[in-house]
Amino acid sequence: MHQPKSQPVTTRDVWKTWYPLALSWLMMGIELPLLSAVVARLANPEVNLGAYGGVVFPLALLIEAPIIMLLTASTKLSRDLVSYKKLWRFMMIAGGGLSALHLLVAVTPLFDLLVGGLLGVEAEILEVSRLGMIIMTPWTWAIAHRRFNQGVLIRFGHSRAVTWGTLTRLLAVVSVLFTCYALAKRIGLLELGIIAATAAVSAGVVIEAIYIAWKVRPIVRDVLPVAQSNEPPLNRKRFLSFYVPLALSPLLGLAAQPILTAGISRMPSPTDSLAILPALNGFTFLFRSISLAFLEVVVALVERPGGYTALRRFAWQAALCVFCLQLLIVASPLANGWFGTVSGLDTDLAKLASQAVWAALTLAAFGFGNSLCQGLLVHSHKTRSLTESVAMFLIVTVIGLTVGAHGDWLAGAIFAYIIYSLGQATQFGWLFIRSRPDRQALAQAE
């Protein structure tokens, strides 16, 4: 990213920009399987795993969804000190407000209404989930700080600092998890699993946010004050017209997580299906995570000559590689070994997870296609199209799960992942159609 914009982009340039971010996402992908493996070895694993993977984590993600795209917005818009300060103010207000909402949901009857009533979660899991939500309170504000400052680092060519920040987070998560595991026999607490998982995640994101804030200080102090930009000044109207559709995309997308929980709760084998969700989500996220990193790469490089051609080539090659690798694992005894040995699921749960994971084979491959099309649309400020694509995904998911909840065909986890994959395919199709003019224009320009 330090290279002049007049130099043509090569596949090597794409790789050098992508791999530190992919490594960061991959380390975050390790987090969920690690959590599942430890919690599965503590007391009352089915309830604690179901509470974290089926309720707490999806609900916390849904609440923080409006600030998820701060990473993309900061990468695109933090071009000088004035823009940085305006974005900082927005981040503080949004992060604080959403954290207050998180706590309000956790400690009031809203939680019973949402989780017990709307999602239909069993009473055994309900109270354990409430405890986890309370412990997760620092999550949203820390995520807002982290993603905002990471965008500045990426924009000014410091992607490797993002990787080191994620490593500090992973170390904090491991420290908390293994401390709880070591104390398990002395404490003998049935809720220790949810306490360990949520305390580890909260500590991890706070430590990472502190590290990233420290690394971005030299840029804010020395680089931003002298940075020049040819773009119009960032005002409230321009920012909101850019960011609101962008923020709605993950908000709608993450709404699918509690919807999945609600659907699974009404399908065959609900407790077992919810219990395998953390391990299943963790396995699939290991592969999907590296495709998520590609969005910021597209935003950063598509402006340069040859950028579109290099990015398109890289996206399809990466999608094919990740699909083949995942197929190799899923079709072999490695899958059952992962869920049984690494994730710590018992024999029946490991078998169910090994069956359900087949339905998720295409998610990572479609992720690269989605990131490419999304990056092109962000580049041309057509962020509304991103919201439209997620709405299409959500419509397919809701209809499919509604049908599944009124039938008795497959275990909830298997049916839910089939529908989720169909929704992802629909989303990619919509993005591909909406980005066609941009792809044609960029191809002609090159």
Helices and strands as residue ranges (DSSP letters): H 11-39, H 45-51, I 52-56, H 57-64, G 65-67, H 70-77, H 81-107, H 110-111, I 112-118, H 123-135, H 139-155, H 159-187, H 192-218, I 219-223, G 224-226, H 236-254, H 256-265, H 270-292, H 294-301, H 307-330, H 334-337, I 338-342, H 347-356, G 357-360, H 363-379, H 384-405, H 412-434, H 436-445
